[in-house]
């Protein structure tokens, strides 16, 4: 793809991602330990900083 | 990480405060592993493939961002009484991060404003700097925190 392929106003479908508990916790272990702590306490998981593997 | 006491409130982050913390060294293996999962572009995956474009392997900017967040958690976020994280205002990747770079964080509080009787909002400017004091990344974001000694709703 080149510059010319990125026209203003063009809408592109870029796939989808699925979140699993395991993938959220795996990311959290590396980059956001607050999520791990919340999960251990059985509390709500913070709403940001979650990611997952592409499906 | 075990749960820490949440003892940092809005008042602990006054405007113009400066803090410096963290320290993490990136290996080529770290860079490639992150890129395989989250940013599979050639210059993050393979040193030879990266040479024409970037002079060699460089870390994904999202990897640097994730490391910033981890250093923030370790330094203060895990102890902060966070009410809301509205998002990131701006992020810029000023210089490439390469294998062997050692990164740390400089944080300046740009703004500290009471938003409600029990909530205050701060705006931080983070700089990720390397071992040569070169700024590799900046991020500006806002955070809402509980005010100390105020009744919650």
N, CA and C atoms of all chains as a GROMACS GRO file, in nm:
protein
  624
    1UNK      N    1   0.084  -0.119   0.000
    1UNK     CA    2   0.000   0.000   0.000
    1UNK      C    3   0.088   0.124   0.000
    2UNK      N    4   0.043   0.221  -0.070
    2UNK     CA    5   0.119   0.346  -0.083
    2UNK      C    6   0.037   0.463  -0.027
    3UNK      N    7   0.104   0.574  -0.025
    3UNK     CA    8   0.039   0.698   0.017
    3UNK      C    9  -0.093   0.720  -0.057
    4UNK      N   10  -0.092   0.695  -0.187
    4UNK     CA   11  -0.210   0.721  -0.268
    4UNK      C   12  -0.328   0.632  -0.231
    5UNK      N   13  -0.298   0.520  -0.164
    5UNK     CA   14  -0.407   0.428  -0.125
    5UNK      C   15  -0.481   0.478  -0.001
    6UNK      N   16  -0.426   0.576   0.066
    6UNK     CA   17  -0.485   0.625   0.190
    6UNK      C   18  -0.561   0.754   0.162
    7UNK      N   19  -0.672   0.740   0.097
    7UNK     CA   20  -0.750   0.858   0.060
    7UNK      C   21  -0.827   0.911   0.181
    8UNK      N   22  -0.838   1.042   0.187
    8UNK     CA   23  -0.916   1.105   0.294
    8UNK      C   24  -1.061   1.056   0.285
    9UNK      N   25  -1.113   1.013   0.397
    9UNK     CA   26  -1.251   0.967   0.402
    9UNK      C   27  -1.268   0.818   0.377
   10UNK      N   28  -1.161   0.751   0.335
   10UNK     CA   29  -1.171   0.607   0.309
   10UNK      C   30  -1.190   0.532   0.441
   11UNK      N   31  -1.281   0.439   0.442
   11UNK     CA   32  -1.305   0.356   0.561
   11UNK      C   33  -1.252   0.216   0.532
   12UNK      N   34  -1.172   0.165   0.626
   12UNK     CA   35  -1.112   0.032   0.607
   12UNK      C   36  -1.154  -0.059   0.722
   13UNK      N   37  -1.189  -0.180   0.692
   13UNK     CA   38  -1.215  -0.280   0.794
   13UNK      C   39  -1.082  -0.347   0.828
   14UNK      N   40  -1.046  -0.346   0.955
   14UNK     CA   41  -0.913  -0.391   0.993
   14UNK      C   42  -0.914  -0.516   1.080
   15UNK      N   43  -1.018  -0.594   1.073
   15UNK     CA   44  -1.021  -0.717   1.149
   15UNK      C   45  -1.083  -0.700   1.286
   16UNK      N   46  -1.069  -0.804   1.367
   16UNK     CA   47  -1.130  -0.800   1.499
   16UNK      C   48  -1.038  -0.870   1.598
   17UNK      N   49  -1.059  -0.838   1.723
   17UNK     CA   50  -0.980  -0.899   1.829
   17UNK      C   51  -1.075  -0.960   1.931
   18UNK      N   52  -1.035  -1.070   1.989
   18UNK     CA   53  -1.115  -1.131   2.095
   18UNK      C   54  -1.037  -1.124   2.226
   19UNK      N   55  -1.104  -1.085   2.330
   19UNK     CA   56  -1.041  -1.078   2.462
   19UNK      C   57  -1.073  -1.203   2.541
   20UNK      N   58  -0.973  -1.260   2.602
   20UNK     CA   59  -0.996  -1.369   2.696
   20UNK      C   60  -0.940  -1.327   2.832
   21UNK      N   61  -0.989  -1.392   2.935
   21UNK     CA   62  -0.936  -1.362   3.068
   21UNK      C   63  -0.784  -1.388   3.073
   22UNK      N   64  -0.743  -1.499   3.012
   22UNK     CA   65  -0.602  -1.535   3.016
   22UNK      C   66  -0.515  -1.432   2.944
   23UNK      N   67  -0.564  -1.384   2.829
   23UNK     CA   68  -0.482  -1.288   2.754
   23UNK      C   69  -0.474  -1.154   2.827
   24UNK      N   70  -0.582  -1.116   2.891
   24UNK     CA   71  -0.581  -0.992   2.970
   24UNK      C   72  -0.481  -1.004   3.086
   25UNK      N   73  -0.486  -1.117   3.154
   25UNK     CA   74  -0.398  -1.135   3.270
   25UNK      C   75  -0.252  -1.150   3.226
   26UNK      N   76  -0.230  -1.211   3.109
   26UNK     CA   77  -0.092  -1.225   3.060
   26UNK      C   78  -0.031  -1.089   3.029
   27UNK      N   79  -0.109  -1.003   2.967
   27UNK     CA   80  -0.062  -0.867   2.939
   27UNK      C   81  -0.042  -0.792   3.071
   28UNK      N   82  -0.137  -0.807   3.161
   28UNK     CA   83  -0.129  -0.736   3.290
   28UNK      C   84  -0.005  -0.775   3.368
   29UNK      N   85   0.032  -0.901   3.360
   29UNK     CA   86   0.150  -0.947   3.435
   29UNK      C   87   0.274  -0.872   3.391
   30UNK      N   88   0.278  -0.835   3.265
   30UNK     CA   89   0.396  -0.765   3.213
   30UNK      C   90   0.387  -0.613   3.229
   31UNK      N   91   0.266  -0.559   3.208
   31UNK     CA   92   0.260  -0.414   3.190
   31UNK      C   93   0.161  -0.340   3.281
   32UNK      N   94   0.070  -0.410   3.345
   32UNK     CA   95  -0.026  -0.339   3.431
   32UNK      C   96  -0.066  -0.427   3.549
   33UNK      N   97   0.022  -0.439   3.647
   33UNK     CA   98  -0.004  -0.529   3.759
   33UNK      C   99  -0.125  -0.491   3.843
   34UNK      N  100  -0.180  -0.374   3.823
   34UNK     CA  101  -0.303  -0.338   3.896
   34UNK      C  102  -0.416  -0.433   3.858
   35UNK      N  103  -0.416  -0.475   3.734
   35UNK     CA  104  -0.522  -0.566   3.688
   35UNK      C  105  -0.509  -0.701   3.757
   36UNK      N  106  -0.385  -0.748   3.771
   36UNK     CA  107  -0.363  -0.875   3.841
   36UNK      C  108  -0.410  -0.866   3.985
   37UNK      N  109  -0.373  -0.755   4.049
   37UNK     CA  110  -0.411  -0.738   4.190
   37UNK      C  111  -0.562  -0.735   4.204
   38UNK      N  112  -0.629  -0.665   4.113
   38UNK     CA  113  -0.775  -0.657   4.118
   38UNK      C  114  -0.837  -0.795   4.096
   39UNK      N  115  -0.780  -0.871   4.003
   39UNK     CA  116  -0.834  -1.004   3.974
   39UNK      C  117  -0.817  -1.097   4.095
   40UNK      N  118  -0.703  -1.087   4.162
   40UNK     CA  119  -0.679  -1.171   4.280
   40UNK      C  120  -0.779  -1.141   4.390
   41UNK      N  121  -0.814  -1.012   4.400
   41UNK     CA  122  -0.907  -0.972   4.506
   41UNK      C  123  -1.051  -0.996   4.466
   42UNK      N  124  -1.072  -1.039   4.343
   42UNK     CA  125  -1.208  -1.064   4.296
   42UNK      C  126  -1.283  -0.939   4.262
   43UNK      N  127  -1.211  -0.828   4.255
   43UNK     CA  128  -1.276  -0.700   4.225
   43UNK      C  129  -1.283  -0.674   4.078
   44UNK      N  130  -1.338  -0.558   4.042
   44UNK     CA  131  -1.349  -0.523   3.901
   44UNK      C  132  -1.212  -0.497   3.840
   45UNK      N  133  -1.197  -0.538   3.717
   45UNK     CA  134  -1.072  -0.512   3.645
   45UNK      C  135  -1.077  -0.369   3.593
   46UNK      N  136  -0.970  -0.291   3.610
   46UNK     CA  137  -0.969  -0.154   3.557
   46UNK      C  138  -1.004  -0.154   3.409
   47UNK      N  139  -1.069  -0.050   3.363
   47UNK     CA  140  -1.124  -0.052   3.228
   47UNK      C  141  -1.024  -0.032   3.116
   48UNK      N  142  -0.905   0.014   3.144
   48UNK     CA  143  -0.810   0.043   3.037
   48UNK      C  144  -0.701  -0.062   3.032
   49UNK      N  145  -0.617  -0.045   2.929
   49UNK     CA  146  -0.491  -0.116   2.920
   49UNK      C  147  -0.508  -0.267   2.908
   50UNK      N  148  -0.609  -0.308   2.839
   50UNK     CA  149  -0.629  -0.449   2.815
   50UNK      C  150  -0.603  -0.477   2.667
   51UNK      N  151  -0.553  -0.592   2.638
   51UNK     CA  152  -0.531  -0.626   2.498
   51UNK      C  153  -0.542  -0.776   2.482
   52UNK      N  154  -0.523  -0.822   2.363
   52UNK     CA  155  -0.539  -0.965   2.339
   52UNK      C  156  -0.467  -1.003   2.213
   53UNK      N  157  -0.458  -1.134   2.188
   53UNK     CA  158  -0.401  -1.184   2.063
   53UNK      C  159  -0.502  -1.173   1.953
   54UNK      N  160  -0.453  -1.154   1.832
   54UNK     CA  161  -0.542  -1.153   1.717
   54UNK      C  162  -0.600  -1.292   1.695
   55UNK      N  163  -0.722  -1.298   1.654
   55UNK     CA  164  -0.787  -1.427   1.627
   55UNK      C  165  -0.798  -1.448   1.478
   56UNK      N  166   0.241  -0.893   4.183
   56UNK     CA  167   0.231  -0.778   4.273
   56UNK      C  168   0.112  -0.798   4.366
   57UNK      N  169   0.136  -0.786   4.495
   57UNK     CA  170   0.025  -0.792   4.589
   57UNK      C  171  -0.039  -0.654   4.596
   58UNK      N  172  -0.163  -0.652   4.645
   58UNK     CA  173  -0.234  -0.525   4.653
   58UNK      C  174  -0.161  -0.432   4.749
   59UNK      N  175  -0.143  -0.310   4.707
   59UNK     CA  176  -0.076  -0.211   4.790
   59UNK      C  177  -0.181  -0.118   4.848
   60UNK      N  178  -0.146  -0.056   4.960
   60UNK     CA  179  -0.235   0.044   5.017
   60UNK      C  180  -0.248   0.159   4.918
   61UNK      N  181  -0.370   0.199   4.897
   61UNK     CA  182  -0.392   0.312   4.806
   61UNK      C  183  -0.390   0.439   4.889
   62UNK      N  184  -0.273   0.500   4.895
   62UNK     CA  185  -0.256   0.612   4.986
   62UNK      C  186  -0.213   0.739   4.915
   63UNK      N  187  -0.212   0.740   4.783
   63UNK     CA  188  -0.175   0.861   4.710
   63UNK      C  189  -0.301   0.927   4.655
   64UNK      N  190  -0.319   1.053   4.691
   64UNK     CA  191  -0.440   1.126   4.654
   64UNK      C  192  -0.403   1.244   4.562
   65UNK      N  193  -0.506   1.312   4.515
   65UNK     CA  194  -0.489   1.429   4.428
   65UNK      C  195  -0.385   1.526   4.484
   66UNK      N  196  -0.389   1.547   4.614
   66UNK     CA  197  -0.299   1.646   4.677
   66UNK      C  198  -0.152   1.606   4.669
   67UNK      N  199  -0.125   1.481   4.639
   67UNK     CA  200   0.013   1.434   4.631
   67UNK      C  201   0.079   1.464   4.496
   68UNK      N  202   0.003   1.527   4.406
   68UNK     CA  203   0.056   1.556   4.272
   68UNK      C  204   0.035   1.704   4.238
   69UNK      N  205   0.104   1.792   4.308
   69UNK     CA  206   0.083   1.936   4.284
   69UNK      C  207   0.136   1.978   4.147
   70UNK      N  208   0.079   2.085   4.095
   70UNK     CA  209   0.123   2.138   3.967
   70UNK      C  210   0.272   2.172   3.973
   71UNK      N  211   0.340   2.147   3.863
   71UNK     CA  212   0.483   2.175   3.844
   71UNK      C  213   0.575   2.076   3.916
   72UNK      N  214   0.518   1.978   3.985
   72UNK     CA  215   0.604   1.879   4.048
   72UNK      C  216   0.679   1.799   3.941
   73UNK      N  217   0.802   1.763   3.973
   73UNK     CA  218   0.883   1.682   3.882
   73UNK      C  219   0.926   1.556   3.955
   74UNK      N  220   0.918   1.445   3.888
   74UNK     CA  221   0.961   1.318   3.946
   74UNK      C  222   1.037   1.238   3.840
   75UNK      N  223   1.128   1.156   3.884
   75UNK     CA  224   1.204   1.072   3.792
   75UNK      C  225   1.216   0.934   3.854
   76UNK      N  226   1.193   0.831   3.776
   76UNK     CA  227   1.191   0.695   3.831
   76UNK      C  228   1.204   0.593   3.718
   77UNK      N  229   1.208   0.470   3.760
   77UNK     CA  230   1.209   0.360   3.664
   77UNK      C  231   1.348   0.321   3.621
   78UNK      N  232   1.352   0.226   3.534
   78UNK     CA  233   1.478   0.176   3.482
   78UNK      C  234   1.455   0.038   3.425
   79UNK      N  235   1.450   0.029   3.294
   79UNK     CA  236   1.428  -0.101   3.231
   79UNK      C  237   1.515  -0.108   3.106
   80UNK      N  238   1.579  -0.222   3.088
   80UNK     CA  239   1.666  -0.240   2.970
   80UNK      C  240   1.598  -0.334   2.872
   81UNK      N  241   1.595  -0.293   2.747
   81UNK     CA  242   1.531  -0.375   2.644
   81UNK      C  243   1.633  -0.463   2.574
   82UNK      N  244   1.596  -0.586   2.554
   82UNK     CA  245   1.677  -0.676   2.473
   82UNK      C  246   1.612  -0.693   2.337
   83UNK      N  247   1.689  -0.742   2.242
   83UNK     CA  248   1.632  -0.771   2.110
   83UNK      C  249   1.521  -0.873   2.122
   84UNK      N  250   1.537  -0.968   2.211
   84UNK     CA  251   1.434  -1.072   2.230
   84UNK      C  252   1.304  -1.010   2.282
   85UNK      N  253   1.314  -0.916   2.374
   85UNK     CA  254   1.195  -0.846   2.425
   85UNK      C  255   1.123  -0.774   2.312
   86UNK      N  256   1.202  -0.704   2.230
   86UNK     CA  257   1.144  -0.623   2.123
   86UNK      C  258   1.071  -0.712   2.022
   87UNK      N  259   1.135  -0.820   1.984
   87UNK     CA  260   1.076  -0.910   1.883
   87UNK      C  261   0.952  -0.981   1.941
   88UNK      N  262   0.960  -1.022   2.066
   88UNK     CA  263   0.846  -1.093   2.126
   88UNK      C  264   0.723  -1.002   2.132
   89UNK      N  265   0.743  -0.879   2.174
   89UNK     CA  266   0.629  -0.786   2.179
   89UNK      C  267   0.574  -0.763   2.038
   90UNK      N  268   0.665  -0.742   1.942
   90UNK     CA  269   0.623  -0.712   1.805
   90UNK      C  270   0.546  -0.829   1.744
   91UNK      N  271   0.590  -0.950   1.770
   91UNK     CA  272   0.518  -1.066   1.716
   91UNK      C  273   0.373  -1.063   1.759
   92UNK      N  274   0.350  -1.020   1.882
   92UNK     CA  275   0.214  -1.025   1.936
   92UNK      C  276   0.132  -0.902   1.900
   93UNK      N  277   0.196  -0.785   1.897
   93UNK     CA  278   0.117  -0.661   1.892
   93UNK      C  279   0.153  -0.565   1.778
   94UNK      N  280   0.267  -0.579   1.716
   94UNK     CA  281   0.308  -0.481   1.614
   94UNK      C  282   0.403  -0.546   1.514
   95UNK      N  283   0.353  -0.641   1.435
   95UNK     CA  284   0.442  -0.721   1.350
   95UNK      C  285   0.482  -0.650   1.221
   96UNK      N  286   0.560  -0.546   1.235
   96UNK     CA  287   0.617  -0.478   1.120
   96UNK      C  288   0.766  -0.516   1.112
   97UNK      N  289   0.822  -0.520   0.989
   97UNK     CA  290   0.958  -0.575   0.972
   97UNK      C  291   1.063  -0.511   1.060
   98UNK      N  292   1.056  -0.379   1.079
   98UNK     CA  293   1.161  -0.312   1.156
   98UNK      C  294   1.151  -0.339   1.307
   99UNK      N  295   1.044  -0.408   1.350
   99UNK     CA  296   1.034  -0.450   1.490
   99UNK      C  297   1.063  -0.600   1.507
  100UNK      N  298   1.079  -0.669   1.394
  100UNK     CA  299   1.086  -0.815   1.399
  100UNK      C  300   1.222  -0.872   1.363
  101UNK      N  301   1.295  -0.801   1.278
  101UNK     CA  302   1.415  -0.862   1.222
  101UNK      C  303   1.521  -0.754   1.198
  102UNK      N  304   1.640  -0.776   1.253
  102UNK     CA  305   1.744  -0.674   1.245
  102UNK      C  306   1.786  -0.647   1.100
  103UNK      N  307   1.801  -0.751   1.021
  103UNK     CA  308   1.843  -0.732   0.882
  103UNK      C  309   1.735  -0.660   0.801
  104UNK      N  310   1.611  -0.702   0.820
  104UNK     CA  311   1.501  -0.639   0.747
  104UNK      C  312   1.484  -0.494   0.787
  105UNK      N  313   1.526  -0.461   0.910
  105UNK     CA  314   1.508  -0.325   0.960
  105UNK      C  315   1.615  -0.228   0.911
  106UNK      N  316   1.728  -0.282   0.866
  106UNK     CA  317   1.842  -0.193   0.835
  106UNK      C  318   1.811  -0.086   0.732
  107UNK      N  319   1.745  -0.118   0.619
  107UNK     CA  320   1.720  -0.011   0.521
  107UNK      C  321   1.635   0.103   0.575
  108UNK      N  322   1.537   0.070   0.654
  108UNK     CA  323   1.443   0.173   0.699
  108UNK      C  324   1.488   0.243   0.826
  109UNK      N  325   1.542   0.168   0.920
  109UNK     CA  326   1.567   0.226   1.053
  109UNK      C  327   1.709   0.200   1.103
  110UNK      N  328   1.792   0.138   1.021
  110UNK     CA  329   1.929   0.114   1.063
  110UNK      C  330   1.944  -0.004   1.156
  111UNK      N  331   1.841  -0.080   1.174
  111UNK     CA  332   1.843  -0.196   1.263
  111UNK      C  333   1.715  -0.205   1.342
  112UNK      N  334   1.708  -0.311   1.419
  112UNK     CA  335   1.586  -0.339   1.496
  112UNK      C  336   1.549  -0.223   1.589
  113UNK      N  337   1.424  -0.184   1.588
  113UNK     CA  338   1.375  -0.083   1.683
  113UNK      C  339   1.249  -0.136   1.750
  114UNK      N  340   1.225  -0.088   1.871
  114UNK     CA  341   1.108  -0.132   1.947
  114UNK      C  342   0.982  -0.064   1.893
  115UNK      N  343   0.872  -0.136   1.899
  115UNK     CA  344   0.743  -0.074   1.870
  115UNK      C  345   0.718   0.040   1.968
  116UNK      N  346   0.662   0.148   1.917
  116UNK     CA  347   0.625   0.257   2.006
  116UNK      C  348   0.525   0.214   2.111
  117UNK      N  349   0.442   0.116   2.076
  117UNK     CA  350   0.343   0.066   2.172
  117UNK      C  351   0.411  -0.014   2.283
  118UNK      N  352   0.524  -0.075   2.250
  118UNK     CA  353   0.603  -0.143   2.352
  118UNK      C  354   0.658  -0.041   2.451
  119UNK      N  355   0.714   0.067   2.396
  119UNK     CA  356   0.766   0.173   2.484
  119UNK      C  357   0.654   0.229   2.569
  120UNK      N  358   0.536   0.246   2.509
  120UNK     CA  359   0.422   0.298   2.585
  120UNK      C  360   0.383   0.202   2.697
  121UNK      N  361   0.383   0.073   2.667
  121UNK     CA  362   0.348  -0.027   2.769
  121UNK      C  363   0.450  -0.027   2.882
  122UNK      N  364   0.577  -0.010   2.847
  122UNK     CA  365   0.680  -0.005   2.951
  122UNK      C  366   0.667   0.121   3.037
  123UNK      N  367   0.629   0.231   2.973
  123UNK     CA  368   0.602   0.353   3.051
  123UNK      C  369   0.493   0.324   3.153
  124UNK      N  370   0.387   0.259   3.108
  124UNK     CA  371   0.276   0.231   3.200
  124UNK      C  372   0.321   0.141   3.315
  125UNK      N  373   0.405   0.042   3.282
  125UNK     CA  374   0.453  -0.047   3.387
  125UNK      C  375   0.540   0.030   3.488
  126UNK      N  376   0.625   0.117   3.440
  126UNK     CA  377   0.708   0.194   3.533
  126UNK      C  378   0.621   0.289   3.615
  127UNK      N  379   0.515   0.341   3.556
  127UNK     CA  380   0.423   0.426   3.632
  127UNK      C  381   0.353   0.346   3.742
  128UNK      N  382   0.310   0.225   3.707
  128UNK     CA  383   0.246   0.140   3.808
  128UNK      C  384   0.339   0.114   3.925
  129UNK      N  385   0.463   0.079   3.893
  129UNK     CA  386   0.559   0.046   3.998
  129UNK      C  387   0.594   0.169   4.083
  130UNK      N  388   0.596   0.287   4.019
  130UNK     CA  389   0.638   0.408   4.091
  130UNK      C  390   0.525   0.469   4.172
  131UNK      N  391   0.402   0.469   4.118
  131UNK     CA  392   0.296   0.538   4.192
  131UNK      C  393   0.152   0.495   4.159
  132UNK      N  394   0.129   0.447   4.037
  132UNK     CA  395  -0.012   0.424   4.000
  132UNK      C  396  -0.079   0.317   4.084
  133UNK      N  397  -0.003   0.215   4.121
  133UNK     CA  398  -0.063   0.107   4.200
  133UNK      C  399  -0.106   0.156   4.338
  134UNK      N  400  -0.050   0.269   4.382
  134UNK     CA  401  -0.085   0.324   4.514
  134UNK      C  402  -0.181   0.442   4.503
  135UNK      N  403  -0.212   0.482   4.383
  135UNK     CA  404  -0.293   0.603   4.364
  135UNK      C  405  -0.442   0.572   4.374
  136UNK      N  406  -0.515   0.664   4.434
  136UNK     CA  407  -0.660   0.649   4.446
  136UNK      C  408  -0.724   0.703   4.318
  137UNK      N  409  -0.716   0.622   4.214
  137UNK     CA  410  -0.763   0.662   4.081
  137UNK      C  411  -0.916   0.650   4.075
  138UNK      N  412  -0.978   0.757   4.031
  138UNK     CA  413  -1.123   0.755   4.011
  138UNK      C  414  -1.155   0.725   3.865
  139UNK      N  415  -1.079   0.784   3.776
  139UNK     CA  416  -1.108   0.768   3.633
  139UNK      C  417  -0.981   0.796   3.553
  140UNK      N  418  -0.964   0.718   3.448
  140UNK     CA  419  -0.854   0.742   3.356
  140UNK      C  420  -0.914   0.777   3.221
  141UNK      N  421  -0.931   0.907   3.194
  141UNK     CA  422  -1.005   0.947   3.074
  141UNK      C  423  -0.934   0.914   2.944
  142UNK      N  424  -0.803   0.896   2.948
  142UNK     CA  425  -0.732   0.860   2.826
  142UNK      C  426  -0.606   0.942   2.806
  143UNK      N  427  -0.545   0.919   2.694
  143UNK     CA  428  -0.419   0.986   2.660
  143UNK      C  429  -0.447   1.102   2.567
  144UNK      N  430  -0.394   1.218   2.600
  144UNK     CA  431  -0.414   1.336   2.517
  144UNK      C  432  -0.324   1.333   2.394
  145UNK      N  433  -0.202   1.287   2.416
  145UNK     CA  434  -0.104   1.292   2.306
  145UNK      C  435   0.010   1.195   2.337
  146UNK      N  436   0.057   1.131   2.234
  146UNK     CA  437   0.179   1.049   2.248
  146UNK      C  438   0.266   1.072   2.126
  147UNK      N  439   0.396   1.086   2.150
  147UNK     CA  440   0.490   1.107   2.039
  147UNK      C  441   0.612   1.020   2.061
  148UNK      N  442   0.656   0.958   1.953
  148UNK     CA  443   0.777   0.876   1.958
  148UNK      C  444   0.888   0.955   1.890
  149UNK      N  445   0.971   1.016   1.970
  149UNK     CA  446   1.067   1.114   1.919
  149UNK      C  447   1.193   1.049   1.862
  150UNK      N  448   1.237   0.941   1.923
  150UNK     CA  449   1.359   0.873   1.879
  150UNK      C  450   1.338   0.721   1.890
  151UNK      N  451   1.401   0.645   1.804
  151UNK     CA  452   1.386   0.499   1.813
  151UNK      C  453   1.445   0.444   1.944
  152UNK      N  454   1.383   0.340   1.993
  152UNK     CA  455   1.437   0.263   2.106
  152UNK      C  456   1.497   0.135   2.048
  153UNK      N  457   1.622   0.109   2.082
  153UNK     CA  458   1.695  -0.003   2.022
  153UNK      C  459   1.738  -0.103   2.128
  154UNK      N  460   1.774  -0.224   2.087
  154UNK     CA  461   1.821  -0.324   2.184
  154UNK      C  462   1.936  -0.270   2.268
  155UNK      N  463   1.930  -0.294   2.397
  155UNK     CA  464   2.033  -0.246   2.489
  155UNK      C  465   2.003  -0.111   2.549
  156UNK      N  466   1.904  -0.041   2.497
  156UNK     CA  467   1.868   0.088   2.557
  156UNK      C  468   1.812   0.066   2.697
  157UNK      N  469   1.847   0.156   2.786
  157UNK     CA  470   1.794   0.153   2.923
  157UNK      C  471   1.706   0.277   2.940
  158UNK      N  472   1.580   0.252   2.971
  158UNK     CA  473   1.479   0.358   2.974
  158UNK      C  474   1.437   0.391   3.116
  159UNK      N  475   1.411   0.519   3.139
  159UNK     CA  476   1.352   0.562   3.265
  159UNK      C  477   1.253   0.674   3.235
  160UNK      N  478   1.182   0.718   3.339
  160UNK     CA  479   1.071   0.811   3.321
  160UNK      C  480   1.099   0.943   3.393
  161UNK      N  481   1.067   1.052   3.324
  161UNK     CA  482   1.057   1.183   3.389
  161UNK      C  483   0.911   1.224   3.383
  162UNK      N  484   0.858   1.266   3.494
  162UNK     CA  485   0.716   1.306   3.498
  162UNK      C  486   0.703   1.447   3.552
  163UNK      N  487   0.631   1.530   3.480
  163UNK     CA  488   0.601   1.663   3.529
  163UNK      C  489   0.450   1.680   3.535
  164UNK      N  490   0.402   1.738   3.644
  164UNK     CA  491   0.259   1.764   3.657
  164UNK      C  492   0.229   1.900   3.595
  165UNK      N  493   0.157   1.897   3.484
  165UNK     CA  494   0.128   2.021   3.411
  165UNK      C  495   0.010   2.096   3.470
  166UNK      N  496  -0.082   2.021   3.530
  166UNK     CA  497  -0.209   2.079   3.573
  166UNK      C  498  -0.261   2.000   3.691
  167UNK      N  499  -0.317   2.069   3.789
  167UNK     CA  500  -0.384   2.002   3.901
  167UNK      C  501  -0.503   2.088   3.938
  168UNK      N  502  -0.622   2.037   3.910
  168UNK     CA  503  -0.745   2.116   3.926
  168UNK      C  504  -0.850   2.033   3.999
  169UNK      N  505  -0.914   2.092   4.098
  169UNK     CA  506  -1.026   2.024   4.164
  169UNK      C  507  -1.144   2.020   4.068
  170UNK      N  508  -1.203   1.904   4.052
  170UNK     CA  509  -1.317   1.888   3.960
  170UNK      C  510  -1.448   1.869   4.034
  171UNK      N  511  -1.440   1.822   4.156
  171UNK     CA  512  -1.559   1.801   4.239
  171UNK      C  513  -1.514   1.804   4.384
  172UNK      N  514  -1.609   1.797   4.474
  172UNK     CA  515  -1.574   1.804   4.616
  172UNK      C  516  -1.475   1.695   4.654
  173UNK      N  517  -1.486   1.581   4.590
  173UNK     CA  518  -1.401   1.468   4.628
  173UNK      C  519  -1.310   1.420   4.516
  174UNK      N  520  -1.305   1.493   4.405
  174UNK     CA  521  -1.225   1.448   4.291
  174UNK      C  522  -1.142   1.563   4.236
  175UNK      N  523  -1.015   1.534   4.208
  175UNK     CA  524  -0.929   1.629   4.140
  175UNK      C  525  -0.870   1.566   4.015
  176UNK      N  526  -0.832   1.653   3.922
  176UNK     CA  527  -0.776   1.602   3.796
  176UNK      C  528  -0.636   1.656   3.777
  177UNK      N  529  -0.546   1.568   3.737
  177UNK     CA  530  -0.409   1.610   3.707
  177UNK      C  531  -0.379   1.577   3.562
  178UNK      N  532  -0.290   1.657   3.505
  178UNK     CA  533  -0.238   1.626   3.372
  178UNK      C  534  -0.088   1.609   3.385
  179UNK      N  535  -0.040   1.495   3.341
  179UNK     CA  536   0.103   1.464   3.347
  179UNK      C  537   0.165   1.472   3.209
  180UNK      N  538   0.288   1.519   3.204
  180UNK     CA  539   0.371   1.501   3.085
  180UNK      C  540   0.480   1.401   3.122
  181UNK      N  541   0.480   1.289   3.054
  181UNK     CA  542   0.584   1.188   3.076
  181UNK      C  543   0.685   1.198   2.964
  182UNK      N  544   0.811   1.184   3.001
  182UNK     CA  545   0.918   1.167   2.903
  182UNK      C  546   0.987   1.036   2.932
  183UNK      N  547   1.000   0.954   2.829
  183UNK     CA  548   1.086   0.835   2.840
  183UNK      C  549   1.223   0.875   2.789
  184UNK      N  550   1.323   0.861   2.872
  184UNK     CA  551   1.458   0.897   2.831
  184UNK      C  552   1.547   0.774   2.837
  185UNK      N  553   1.647   0.772   2.750
  185UNK     CA  554   1.737   0.657   2.746
  185UNK      C  555   1.864   0.685   2.829
  186UNK      N  556   1.958   0.595   2.819
  186UNK     CA  557   2.080   0.602   2.900
  186UNK      C  558   2.166   0.723   2.865
  187UNK      N  559   2.141   0.784   2.750
  187UNK     CA  560   2.215   0.905   2.710
  187UNK      C  561   2.134   1.032   2.736
  188UNK      N  562   2.027   1.020   2.811
  188UNK     CA  563   1.937   1.132   2.841
  188UNK      C  564   1.866   1.186   2.717
  189UNK      N  565   1.857   1.106   2.615
  189UNK     CA  566   1.783   1.143   2.495
  189UNK      C  567   1.636   1.104   2.514
  190UNK      N  568   1.547   1.198   2.484
  190UNK     CA  569   1.404   1.169   2.498
  190UNK      C  570   1.359   1.083   2.381
  191UNK      N  571   1.311   0.964   2.412
  191UNK     CA  572   1.264   0.871   2.308
  191UNK      C  573   1.113   0.883   2.287
  192UNK      N  574   1.041   0.922   2.390
  192UNK     CA  575   0.895   0.928   2.380
  192UNK      C  576   0.839   1.028   2.479
  193UNK      N  577   0.732   1.095   2.439
  193UNK     CA  578   0.658   1.178   2.534
  193UNK      C  579   0.512   1.136   2.532
  194UNK      N  580   0.449   1.152   2.645
  194UNK     CA  581   0.306   1.122   2.654
  194UNK      C  582   0.243   1.222   2.751
  195UNK      N  583   0.129   1.273   2.711
  195UNK     CA  584   0.055   1.367   2.796
  195UNK      C  585  -0.081   1.304   2.824
  196UNK      N  586  -0.114   1.291   2.950
  196UNK     CA  587  -0.242   1.228   2.981
  196UNK      C  588  -0.300   1.285   3.110
  197UNK      N  589  -0.428   1.262   3.126
  197UNK     CA  590  -0.500   1.312   3.244
  197UNK      C  591  -0.545   1.196   3.330
  198UNK      N  592  -0.559   1.226   3.459
  198UNK     CA  593  -0.594   1.125   3.557
  198UNK      C  594  -0.680   1.192   3.664
  199UNK      N  595  -0.791   1.130   3.698
  199UNK     CA  596  -0.874   1.184   3.806
  199UNK      C  597  -0.850   1.102   3.931
  200UNK      N  598  -0.829   1.172   4.040
  200UNK     CA  599  -0.791   1.109   4.167
  200UNK      C  600  -0.883   1.156   4.279
  201UNK      N  601  -0.895   1.072   4.379
  201UNK     CA  602  -0.971   1.109   4.498
  201UNK      C  603  -0.898   1.220   4.573
  202UNK      N  604  -0.975   1.316   4.626
  202UNK     CA  605  -0.914   1.420   4.709
  202UNK      C  606  -0.906   1.371   4.853
  203UNK      N  607  -0.799   1.405   4.918
  203UNK     CA  608  -0.774   1.355   5.053
  203UNK      C  609  -0.870   1.418   5.152
  204UNK      N  610  -0.924   1.334   5.238
  204UNK     CA  611  -1.007   1.384   5.346
  204UNK      C  612  -1.145   1.430   5.304
  205UNK      N  613  -1.184   1.401   5.180
  205UNK     CA  614  -1.317   1.444   5.134
  205UNK      C  615  -1.411   1.324   5.138
  206UNK      N  616  -1.536   1.352   5.166
  206UNK     CA  617  -1.636   1.246   5.165
  206UNK      C  618  -1.660   1.202   5.022
  207UNK      N  619  -1.673   1.073   5.004
  207UNK     CA  620  -1.705   1.023   4.870
  207UNK      C  621  -1.855   1.016   4.852
  208UNK      N  622  -1.897   1.023   4.726
  208UNK     CA  623  -2.041   1.017   4.696
  208UNK      C  624  -2.095   0.876   4.712
   0.00000   0.00000   0.00000
